[in-house]
Amino acid sequence: MIAISPMRMMFLVTLAIAVILGVVVLSIDSTIHNIRTDKDAAYIAFNIIGIIFLITSLVLMLFLLLLCGDRYKPMMLSIIVCTALGMVCYSISVGVLSSIQTLPVSAWMLSALWTCVIAVIIALVFLFSDPESI
């Protein structure tokens, strides 16, 4: 078990916020119930895929902290890949959504994207730092 430092807690909270923001986008947008175009379907699909990647990152980070401390580097690489893929999915979703809707709904998607950017930066710091010093 690895010590749970403030930076690790901040990373977990950042991942949770990114997931919550992605879910908020889906919950406030009526497009999900009335898909009219391929762009609507693409934005929703990439948002859901991004949420799945970020939930995977969150679960892997919890496993790393609570169970698998001896496999730090491979687990951190998996977390970085899942978080980065979630960020890419969110960025595709933002691009598609901003081409079909006005700012209010896409602003939520944009905030989810930038939260993922923060999570990727924190994860990279974890990878290149000594596990005991963080």
C-alpha positions, 0 to 999 in steps of 0.5 A: 500500500502506497501512502495517500498524499495530498497530491494523490488525493488531488489527482483522484478528485480531479478524475472524479470531477472530470467524470462528473462533468462528463455526466452533467453534459449528458444529463442537461442535454436533450440531444441524448433522447432525440439523436437527429444527426451523426454528429449528435451520435458522435458527440454522445458516443465520445463523451460516454467513451471518455467517461468510461476511460476516466472511471477506469483511471479512477479505479486503477488509481484506487487499486494502486493506492490500496492494493498494488503499490509494488507495481507502481510504474506499470499501473501509473502507465495504465492510468496515464494512458486511460486518462489521456484517452479520456482526454482525447475522447472529450476533445473530440466530443467538444469539437463535434458538439461545438460545431452543432450547438451554441456555447452553454452545453459545449461549455460543460464539455469544454470544462470536462476536457480541461479537467482531464488535461490537469489529470494527465499533467498530474499523472505524468508528475507521478510517473517521473517522480519517486513514489515515496516523495509524492 
